[in-house]
Amino acid sequence: MKYPVTHDPDNNGRVIMLDIEDIVKIEVHNRSVTFHTTEEVYYPLAWNISTLEPHVLEHGFQRLDRNNLVNMNKITHFDEERALVFFDAELTNKSKFATISNREKNKVKKDIIEIIQKPKKLTDDGFNM
């Protein structure tokens, strides 16, 4: 099993996938959990949205409100009136969605519309990506 870690307690550094089998001890130091290998000390990635945000931006994610980091490339529908984005090809009452703050809606509206209108690539088996 691999676990996401960084070299600094604030999780600002590069994310490394540390193999659990390489850990020799797990310790609490200065109120932070630390993973120790024979050579290094690592800090587990703290699982809150603010810590994750800088690590996923380069993968197409954007903060649309205080509760949502959205993969902008996966948006399929935009409901401007209700400030929602959807990810399913066909919308149903079970479709996943994310909310957008009013402030962010005005900033990303153009980008969302461009993403939705962009032709999807076909895979080798003929399915859209």
Buried (B, 14 or more C-beta within 10 A) or exposed (E): EEBBBBEEBEBEBEBBEBEEEBBEEEEEEEEEBBBBBEEEBBBBBBEEEEBBEEBBEEEEBBBBBEEBBBEBEBBBBBEEEEBBBBBEEEEEEEBEBBBBBEEBBEEBBEEBEEBEEEEEEEEEEEEEE
